[in-house]
């Protein structure tokens, strides 16, 4: 009697399908107003969160200090945590984002284990963040599929200074493919970062198109999960005015 051999990627496939099903149910409940996003964090599939920000001359000391801070979901869900005690001093607005990860590869598992030993929070050094990303790139097929867009944003923020073109391509990928509820928190930061990089690189018309697309999506100021804050909305409004003067005249 012949035996049946199951492919080694089957557990990852089942995991992905399970998480996607949970997120689809969650998305339906949020759209119907039956569920608040903050109440779902511990059941979202995220096993830890990482605070990330571009590291360049515009990064204020407060944001630089917060970069690399990691948290278990129970800390984030409490709603009263702050990565640092002080407020961002960047005059153009804070560029930080909290990225949620499932983390099914060994380096991510070690980060999560370290957080458990340290009351749910800790700070990753630059080298540790690079090792986390490198481990994801080298991981087995399926191990990082769930975190694909979260990792894409992390890579983008890490390469803004060294390879801005690559960073912009990643932000565009995020805007094109962030359809699932779990990835919606990455959309607004991608609009802000992409438009800033385009403007900074002298591509004013392209930057204006990204800003106009942002307002097409969020211009009604309707309250929605992961929508722009007042500060983010105002920052994009100022950028639109500035770009219109140059592009439209």
N, C-alpha and C positions, 0 to 999 in steps of 0.2 A: 504494500500500500504506500503510495507516494505521499510525502509530507508537503504541507503548504508553507512556503517561506514568505514572511511578511517583510516589506521593504523597511530599512532602518529609519526612514524619514516619516513613517506612519504616525508615531506618537506626536511629532511636531505638527503634522497636518491636522490631527484631531484636536490638538491644543488650539491651533489657529482658528479652526471652525467653531470651537466652543466659545472662544473669546469674542469672535465676530458676532456670533448669535447673541451673546449677552449685550454687546454694545448696540446692536440693532434694536433690541427690546428697550434698552435705556434711552436711545435716541427717540423712539416713539413716545415714551413716557414724558421726556422733557418737552417735546413739541406740543404735547397735549396739556402741559402744565401740571402734571401729576407728580413730578419728581424734580428736586433741585439738584444741580450738579454737585454741590459740596457734600450732599448726603450720599452720593454714590461713590466717592473716592475710594473707600475701603473695599468696594465690590467691583471696581472698574477694570481690574486686570493689571493696573500699575502696582509694582512691588516696591518701587522707590522713586523719588523725584530728585532731579539735579538742577540747581540754579546755574544758569549760564548767561554770559554777556560777551559781546565783542570786546577784545582787549586791544585798544588803540589809544591814541592821544586824547580822545574825547571821553574815555572811560573815567568816571570820577572815582576818588578813593573809596567811597562807600560801596559802589558797585564792584570795584576790583576786589574788595574784601569779601563780598558775598559770592563772587564767582567760585564755583566748585562746591558750594554747600549742598549737601545731600540730606534727604529726609525720608523716613518711612511714611506711608500714607496716614498713619494715625496722628502724626505730628501736623501734617498739612490739613487734615480734616478738622483739626481742633479749631481752625479759623482765626486764631489769635497769634500764630507764630509770625516772626519776622526774621528774614535771613540775617539782618544786622539791625542794630538799634537806631542808626541814623537814617536820614532821608537822602535820596539821590540828589546830587547838586549839579547834574548836567543841565545847562540852560535849555537844551533842545528836548529834554524829557528823558525819562529812564528807558533804557534799551534792554533791560533784563527780561528773561523768560524762564519759567519753571517747566522743565521737560519731564514728562512721565515716562518711565521705562518698565517693561516687564522683566527684561534682563535674564534671558535663558542661556547665556554663555558664561563660561567659568569666571572671567574677570568681573562680570556684573554680579554673579553669585557671591563673590568675595566682598564686594562693596556692601551688598545687602547684609551679609553676615556681620561685617564690621559695624554697621549701623545698629543692628540688634544688640551688639555688645556695648554700644555707646549711647544708650537711652534714645535711640531712634534718629540721631543726627550726627553729622560729621562733615569734615571738609576734605575734598580731594585736591591734591596738588595738581599742577599743570601736567607733570609726568604721569600721574595716575589717571587723569582724564584722557591723555593720549593713549595710555595702555588700554583703557576701557574701550576706546574707539577702535584701536588696532585689533583687540580681541574680537570685537564684533565683526570686523572685516574678515578675519580669519576663521570665524565660527563655522560650524557645520551647517549645511543647507537646511533652512527652516528655522534655525535657532533665533534668528534676528528678524524674521519677516514681520512679526507683530510690531516691532520697534522701528521699522524701516524709516518712516518719516520723522520720528523723534531723533533718530541718529542723523538723518539728513540735516535737520536744523542745527544739531550740535556741530556737525562738520562744517556747516556754513559759517557759524559764528567763529569757529577756530581758524578759518582760512580767509576771512575778510581782508586782513592786512597783507598776508603773504600771496594770496591768489584771489583777488576780488572777482575775477571773471567766473571762477569755479564757484565761489560763494553765491553769486547772482544766479547761476544756473540751478543751484540747489534750491534757492528761494522760489524760483519759478516752478520747479518741480513740485514743491510743496503746495503752491497755489493751484496747480493743475490737478493734483491728486489727493488733496486732503478732503475726502468725502465722508469718511467715517466720523462718528461723534467723538471718538477718542483722540482724533487729530485736529479738532476744531480750535483748540487752544493755540495751535501753531500758526494759524492763518493770519491773524492781525499782526503779530511780530514779523511775519514774512513780508507783508505789505510794507511795513515801516522800514525794515532793513533793506529790501530791494530798492525802494524808491530813494532812500538815502544814498546807497552805493551808486546808483545811476546818476543822481544829481552830482555827487562828489566827483564822479568820473567824467563830467562834462556832457553826459547824454541827457540833456534837459528834456527833449521831446519824449524820449522813452520813459523818463521818470514821471512826467506829467501824465502819460497814459496809465501808468501803474496807479498813480494817485486818483485819477478819475475812476478807475475800476474799483478802487477801495470805496469811493463815495457812492458808486452804483450799488455796491453790496450793503454798505452800512450808513448811507447818507440820511436815512429816515430816523436815525437815532433810536430806533426801536430797541427796547431791552431784550437781549437774547443771551443765552449761555456763550461765554467766551467772546462777546462783542467788545469793541474798543472802549476804553475808559474815556472820561472827559478829557484828560490830559493827552491821550493818544489821538483823539478826534481833533483836538485843537492843534496839535503838532502837524497833522496831515493837512488841516485847513490852511495853516501858515505856509506849508510847503507848496500847496496848490497855488496860493496867491503869488508866492515868490516865483514859481515856475511860469505861471501865466504871463507875468510881466516880461519874461525873457522870450518865451516861445510864441505867444500870441501877440505881444506888443501892446 
